Amino acid sequence: MTLTITPSGQSCGARITGVDLTRPLAPDSVAEIRAAWLDHHVLAFPDQKMDDDDLERFTQYCGGFGDDPFIKPIPGRDHVIAVKRRADETSPLFAENWHSDWSFQARPPAGTCLFGITIPPVGGNTDFSNQHAALDAMPDALRAKIEGRSAVHSARGGYAPSGMYGTGDKDRSMDIRSGDEALATQLHPFIRRHPETGRDGLFGCAGYIMGIEGMDDAEALPLLYELLQWQGREEFRYSHVWEPGMLILWDNRSLLHRATGGYDGHDRLLHRTTIAAWKGAT
């Protein structure tokens, strides 16, 4: 097997061809894919005729299954969730704000796999923002405000009963289960070292970040807003255009991502797995 790796030309992202993910991969192929993942942060594998067995096998190559709270797996699976939206759905778009998946966990996931099944003919890009690049380019004055500080992460804004996907969220096709456990908090440093590459980057974003340890809200909230504007700047982004039968793999430790709309009147369905935190990482 010979992989062809084509960088996106943007701040992150590459397209990988020359591999059939419906078949088991040799260890050297897995190593090559993982190296490309660490280099480019998000990989796209087009023209894959994968089923859920294939998706789960590929996830195991990447590090095994992480925990997916608040979203029920599809019937017959423990680790596959459906990211879907009906053509006539009017609920707010799912995951449209910048975030790193499940950053409110004590050991957030290393990455995410997402496979495109029903892809609209227009819209629905997934945007990514390279948080190594964002930190490298950050003005010294802004960096000084967060150096050595930890953020307070929580799922409450999304998954608590009073949150965006809570009891007031109606007519949504995704099987989201809100709960009081979303009120819990978890501290993570703003500047976090990637456990595999050793490279420093920004971690997390307003949305799952509720505050700053040791700082009152009057001071913290304007700083979080300033950070949000910096983290999502155009020069740090890659906008992924979906194709049916495409798998993407991204690194939650180095990226933020968000969903985009623009496909009203069209169904959209993707299957997702979460990759467990790298062994020894916190």
HUTA-V652281 format. One line per field, one symbol per residue. ss: DSSP state (H for helix, E for strand, - for the rest). phi: phi as a letter, one per 40 degrees, with the letter a starting at -180 (. if undefined). burial: I if it has 9 or more other C-alpha atoms within 8 Angstrom, else O. A space follows every 10 residues. Layout:
ss: ???
phi: ???
burial: ???
This chain:
ss: ---EEEE--- ---EEEE--- ------HHHH HHHHHHHHHH -EEEE----- -HHHHHHHHH HH--E----- E--------- EEEEE----- --------E- ---------- EEEEEEEE-- -----EEEEE HHHHHH---H HHHHHH---E EEEE-HHHH- ---------- -----E---H HHH-EEEEE- EEE------E EE---E--EE EE----HHHH HHHHHHHHHH H--HHHEEEE ------EEEE E---EEEEE- -------EEE EEEEE----- --
phi: .bcbbbccgb cahabbbgbb ccbdbcdccc cccccccccb gbbbbcfbcc bccccccccc ccigcccbcg bcccdgbcbb bcbaacdbcb cddcgcbdab dfccccbccc aabbbcbbbc cbggcbcbbc cccccdccdd cccccbdgcb cccacccbbc dccdbccccb fbccccbcac ccccbacacc bbcccbcgcc acbgadhccc abdgbccccc cccccccdcc cbddcccbbc ccbdgbbbbb bccbbbaacb cgbdgbcaab bbbbccdcdg cb
burial: OOOOIOIIOI IIIIIIIOOO IIOOOOOOII OOOIOIIIOI IIIIIIOIOI OOOIIIIIII OOIIIIOOOI IIIIOOOOII IIIIIIIOIO OOOOOOOIII IIIIOOOIII IIIIIIIIII OOIIIIIIII IIIIIOOIOO OOIOOIOOII IIIIIIIIII IIIIIIIOIO OIOIOOIIIO OIIOIIIIII IIOIOOOOOI IIIIIIIIII IIIOOOOOOI IOOIIOIIOI IIIOOIIIOO OIOIIIIIII IIIIIIIIII IOIOOIIIII IIIIIIIIOO OO
